Amino acid sequence: MILKLYENNTNPQQLRKVVELLRDGGIIIFPTDTVYAFGCDIFKPTAVEKIARYKEKDSRRSDLSFICHDLSQISEYARMSDEAFKLMRKNLPGPFTFLLQGSSRLPKLFKNKKVVGIRMPENTIALEIVRELGNPLMVSSIFTDDDTLEYLTDPELIEEKFGMMVDMVIDGGYGGLEPSTIVDCTDEEFEIIRQGKGELNY
C-alpha cells in the first residue's frame, strides 16, 4: 500500500490512518530529511525485531535510532548533559543522529542498551507521525543491494522493491541519498562519528 502525504499539508485523516497502523504493530517506510526509512512504534517488539532482521542487526545490541517529535520527548527516552541539550537545541530539527545514554523510559526490548541514536528530522511528515503517535518511532534507513539508486529515492519504486516487507509506503516526494551526521554525545567531548548531510553548529 502506498499513501501520498504532502510535507506542507499533512492530511489529519490520512495521518490517523498511519498512526493506527503503527499502533497495531505495523511497519512503514516514510521520508525523513535525509533518506527514506523503515519505521515502527518502539513499543511494538515484533515490529522492531522484524526491521532489525531486515537490516541483519540484533535489536538488543545494535545502535538502532529513534525519531522524537521535540526536545521534551527526547529527554523522556534519553539522558543528556546540559551541553548536549544546548547543542541539540541549536541543530534540531535537522539531519543529525545524536548518540545519547538511554533512559529508564525505554521499552523492555531496549532496557540493556546503554546508547541510543536520537533523530529529530527536519521533515514535517516524520515529525507529525511521531507527534500523533505520542511516542518515538524506531527508524532504520532502507537499503539496496544493487546500483539502482532510484529504488532508494523514488517512492513508487521503493514500494515496488520493499512493499512486501512493510504495511505501508508513505510517498512524501523524492528522497535523498546522503545519510545523517552522527554525533556522539555520551562523553564530555562530543565527537562526529560520521559526517553526513548535517553541518554541526556549535
ZIUR-V935791 format. One line per field, one symbol per residue. ss: DSSP state (a for helix, b for strand, c for the rest). burial: + if it has 9 or more other ideal C-beta (glycine too) atoms within 8 Angstrom, else -. A space follows every 10 residues. Layout:
ss->???
burial->???
This chain:
ss->cbbbcbccbc caaaaaaaaa aaaccccbbb ccccccbbbb bcccaaaaaa aaaacccccc ccccbbbccc aaaaaaabbc caaaaaaaaa accbbbbbbb bbcccccaaa ccccbbbbbb cccaaaaaaa aaacccbbbb bcccccccca aaacaaaaaa aaaaaccbbb bccccccccc bbbbcccccc bbbbcccccc cc
burial->-++-+-+--+ ---++++++- ++--++++++ ++++++++++ ++-++-++++ ++-++-+-+- -+-++++++- +-+++-++-+ ---++-++-- ++-+++++++ +++--+--++ --+-++++++ +-+-++++++ -++--+++++ ++-+------ +++-+-+++- -++--+-+++ ++--+---++ +++++----+ -+---+++-+ --
